[in-house]
Amino acid sequence: MASISLPKHSLPSLLPTLKPITSSSQNLPILSKSSQSQFYGLKFSHSTSLSIPSSSSVKNTIFAKVNKGQVPPSFTLKDQDGKTLSLSKFKGKPVVVYFYPADETPGCTKQACAFRDSYEKFKKAGAEVVGISGDDSSSHKAFAKKYRLPFTLLSDEGNKIRKEWGVPADLFGTLPGRQTYVLDKKGVVQLIYNNQFQPEKHIDETLKLLQSL
């Protein structure tokens, strides 16, 4: 019976040698911790992870507590000059209350400047314009001065009023919502408009309603 003789090379030596995968300088660059992005009102660090809330928490953020035909909860907040101002002050005239994510972010700046540019039209309709965000009074003052904003900005630190009015958040609850309310002379909500990514649309929709009141 014929025998088969194997070469002196051992079996492992016949297999291709696999080199471990190592990182190289050609990989995608790693952003520093100080690197930040601003996206329509959202400030976040690239080094931080984005956690997605559970479906139950998301469900709780998408339904507004204040609806058309209702009188919203009153509030007393500080304006850009540090003076307290109450919603009741505007009773007897229409008022536009718009909640926005933050001062100096691209979408919020665009929206504020659009309200500024149409401010005379709001005045002609007999309406007041009030912007609300979680920024403090000093931030509002700098923002208003930089862009020559002729209307009131209120500081809702801790987002208490935002929560009481039920302003829905965006992007799985990570981004404060951009929502506008139009109240008539009796303080009753006649329009609720939400559009995070087309801030200028808030001005068009509110003026359209005010001119019909």
Secondary structure by P-SEA (a helix, b strand, c coil): cbbbbbccccccccccccccccccccccccccccbbbbcccbbbbccbbbbbccaaaaaaccccccccccccccccccccccbbbbccccccbbbbbbbbcccccaaaaaaaaaaaaaaaaaaaacbbbbbbccccaaaaaaaaaaacccbbbbbbccaaaaaaaccccccccccccbbbbbbcccccccbbbbbccccaaaaaaaaaaaaac
